[in-house]
């Protein structure tokens, strides 16, 4: 699935935000600051408890992209989020990014910018027929979400070490069976 750099980054940030629910890794303003730095969120920030609460409240909404069962439901969710965020796409360039689309103003609340940017990126996923790339980790007992950007659509595990654990368990099982 060919997506622009900013769309890929937005989808990865959305997955990371959803995954921050369990274990909850977004409990303090410092956690939110680190998250924004890690995922390169630009624009104004209030750096207060309301901003943190609004971003935390966004997690179940974004998780719906991994939970809904049909393209029609995803499209309905995208359109709802764009309406709620008063999306008005515009071409911008800042930092090390070339020209890309922002669909909200830089002074919109952080949670609104996150919501709308995710919805805009999901438009590209739908148009590329890539909804099957939104997955849950295949690791035993893991409920993390991921976006599979691999060419052959083969990514099965999150970044929390589940793939490594599965490989070690399979190796040990083969050794037991052989010995």
C-alpha positions in Angstrom: 0.0 0.0 0.0 1.6 3.2 -1.2 0.8 6.1 1.2 2.5 9.4 1.7 4.9 9.8 4.6 2.5 11.9 6.6 -0.4 9.5 6.1 1.8 6.5 7.2 3.0 8.5 10.2 -0.6 9.5 11.1 -1.8 5.8 10.9 1.2 4.6 13.0 0.4 7.4 15.6 -3.3 6.3 15.7 -2.3 2.7 16.3 0.1 3.9 19.0 -2.6 6.0 20.6 -5.0 3.1 20.6 -2.3 0.8 22.0 -1.6 3.2 24.8 -4.8 2.0 26.5 -3.5 -1.3 27.9 -1.2 -0.9 29.6 -2.1 2.7 30.0 1.0 4.6 29.0 -0.7 8.0 28.6 -1.4 9.0 32.2 0.6 12.2 32.6 1.3 15.4 30.8 4.9 14.3 30.4 3.6 11.1 28.7 1.5 13.2 26.3 4.5 15.5 25.6 6.7 12.5 24.8 3.9 11.0 22.6 3.6 14.2 20.6 7.4 14.4 20.1 7.6 10.8 19.1 4.8 11.1 16.5 5.8 14.7 15.4 2.5 16.4 16.2 2.7 20.1 15.2 0.5 23.0 16.1 -0.6 24.6 19.3 -0.8 22.8 22.7 -2.3 23.8 26.0 -0.2 21.3 28.0 -3.0 20.9 30.6 -5.1 18.2 32.1 -8.0 19.0 29.7 -5.8 18.3 26.7 -4.6 15.1 28.2 -8.1 14.0 29.0 -9.3 14.8 25.5 -6.6 12.8 23.9 -7.2 9.9 26.2 -10.9 10.1 25.4 -10.1 9.8 21.7 -8.6 6.4 22.0 -11.8 4.3 21.9 -13.0 6.3 18.9 -9.9 5.6 16.9 -10.0 2.0 18.0 -13.2 1.7 16.1 -11.2 1.6 12.9 -9.8 -1.8 14.0 -13.2 -3.0 15.3 -15.8 -2.2 12.6 -16.6 -5.0 10.2 -17.2 -3.3 6.8 -15.9 -0.7 4.5 -19.2 1.1 4.8 -18.8 1.4 8.6 -15.3 2.7 8.2 -16.4 5.3 5.7 -19.2 6.3 8.0 -16.8 6.7 10.8 -14.3 8.7 8.7 -17.1 11.1 7.6 -18.4 11.5 11.1 -14.9 12.4 12.4 -14.3 14.8 9.6 -17.6 16.5 10.3 -17.0 16.7 14.1 -13.5 18.1 13.5 -14.8 20.8 11.0 -12.2 19.5 8.5 -11.1 22.0 6.0 -8.2 20.4 4.0 -5.3 22.7 3.1 -1.9 22.2 1.7 1.0 23.1 4.1 4.7 22.7 4.5 6.6 22.8 7.9 9.6 21.3 9.7 11.2 18.6 7.5 7.9 17.6 5.8 7.3 18.6 2.2 3.9 19.7 1.0 1.2 17.7 2.8 -2.4 18.1 3.9 -3.6 19.5 7.2 -7.4 19.4 7.6 -7.6 21.5 10.7 -6.0 24.8 11.8 -2.8 24.7 13.9 -4.7 26.2 16.8 -7.4 23.5 16.8 -7.2 21.4 20.0 -4.7 18.6 19.8 -7.3 15.8 20.1 -9.3 17.3 17.2 -6.1 17.5 15.1 -5.3 13.9 15.9 -8.9 12.8 15.1 -9.0 14.6 11.8 -5.5 13.5 10.7 -6.4 9.9 11.4 -9.6 10.2 9.5 -7.8 11.8 6.5 -5.2 9.0 6.5 -8.0 6.4 6.7 -9.4 7.9 3.5 -6.2 6.8 1.7 -6.5 3.4 3.2 -10.0 3.0 2.0 -9.1 4.3 -1.5 -6.2 1.9 -1.7 -8.4 -1.0 -0.7 -6.2 -1.5 2.3 -8.6 -2.1 5.2 -7.3 -5.6 5.6 -4.0 -4.0 6.7 -5.6 -2.8 9.9 -5.0 -5.8 12.2 -4.8 -7.0 15.8 -1.6 -8.6 16.9 -1.6 -12.4 16.5 0.4 -12.9 19.7 -1.2 -15.0 22.4 -3.0 -12.7 24.8 -2.1 -9.5 23.0 -4.8 -7.1 22.0 -2.5 -4.4 20.4 -3.4 -3.0 17.0 -1.1 -2.5 14.0 -1.0 -1.3 10.5 0.7 -3.7 8.0 2.7 -1.7 5.6 4.6 -4.7 4.3 4.5 -5.4 0.6 3.2 -8.9 0.9 0.7 -8.1 3.7 2.5 -10.5 6.1 2.9 -8.6 9.3 1.1 -10.4 12.1 2.6 -9.1 15.3 2.8 -5.7 17.1 6.1 -4.1 18.2 5.8 -5.2 21.8 7.9 -8.4 21.3 5.0 -10.7 20.4 6.6 -11.9 17.2 9.9 -12.7 19.0 8.0 -14.6 21.7 6.1 -16.6 19.1 9.3 -17.5 17.2 11.0 -18.6 20.4 8.0 -20.8 21.4 7.9 -22.4 18.0 11.7 -23.0 18.1 11.4 -24.7 21.5 8.4 -26.8 20.4 10.4 -28.0 17.3 13.4 -28.8 19.6 11.1 -30.8 22.0 9.5 -32.7 19.1 12.9 -33.5 17.5 14.6 -34.5 20.8 
